[in-house]
Amino acid sequence: MKEKFGSKSLIYISFGTFFWPPEQPKLVALIETLIANQTPFIFSHASPLANLPAEFFASIKESGIGLASPWSPQETILQHEVTGFFVTHGGWNSIQESFEHKVPLIFWPMGADQPINAAVLGIMHKAAFELIEVRSGENGTKPLLRFENTDYKPTFTVEAVKAEVEQLLVKIKGEEGRAVRANFEKLSNEMGRSWDEGKESRVDLNEFLKKFVD
């Protein structure tokens, strides 16, 4: 994929081993749009909730640009130079691994701390993208304050997901994508420096060790 499409061209998709999109047609729409736009991807489906038809996996194999796997070596994929973005539910472990390897995120939050993580990185730091039309359920489809004074009114349909992904693929290849990547890499570097002597992470670790180990 690197030879054919270049560095940072591949999108890695994984929702971990527990969370899974409650409306699977929207996940299928994401994959179909990547295939239609000739965007290489790796799709990890480790969750026991994943119950996708055989023809769906056949379409990925036949595409020639996608790989579906029930388990994936996440850090190996993230550290590879072909990996450009990571579609994730937004759990903290995945975020930390992305910071380590400087792979910016495309959030598909589903619950717990994930919506907050997406908002902090995407809205406050402009260091990530967030899929909106994939939301579902009573809470997920409530009006979002961020769009209150705009013309954008999400419809949360499968067709809207396809359109949103199409627009996203344009963004990540353009100026907005470069800005998000730069901001994410800046945060990654700051996180790394937090382990320097006298910095927050190092101080907290030393205090923990002193209290519970010494």
Secondary structure as GFF3:
##gff-version 3
##sequence-region A 1 214
A	DSSP	alpha_helix	2	5	.	.	.	ID=ss1
A	DSSP	beta_strand	10	14	.	.	.	ID=ss2
A	DSSP	alpha_helix	24	36	.	.	.	ID=ss3
A	DSSP	beta_strand	41	44	.	.	.	ID=ss4
A	DSSP	alpha_helix	54	63	.	.	.	ID=ss5
A	DSSP	beta_strand	66	69	.	.	.	ID=ss6
A	DSSP	alpha_helix	74	79	.	.	.	ID=ss7
A	DSSP	beta_strand	83	88	.	.	.	ID=ss8
A	DSSP	alpha_helix	92	101	.	.	.	ID=ss9
A	DSSP	beta_strand	105	107	.	.	.	ID=ss10
A	DSSP	alpha_helix	114	119	.	.	.	ID=ss11
A	DSSP	pi_helix	120	124	.	.	.	ID=ss12
A	DSSP	beta_strand	128	130	.	.	.	ID=ss13
A	DSSP	alpha_helix	137	140	.	.	.	ID=ss14
A	DSSP	three_ten_helix	145	147	.	.	.	ID=ss15
A	DSSP	alpha_helix	158	172	.	.	.	ID=ss16
A	DSSP	alpha_helix	175	193	.	.	.	ID=ss17
A	DSSP	alpha_helix	200	212	.	.	.	ID=ss18
###
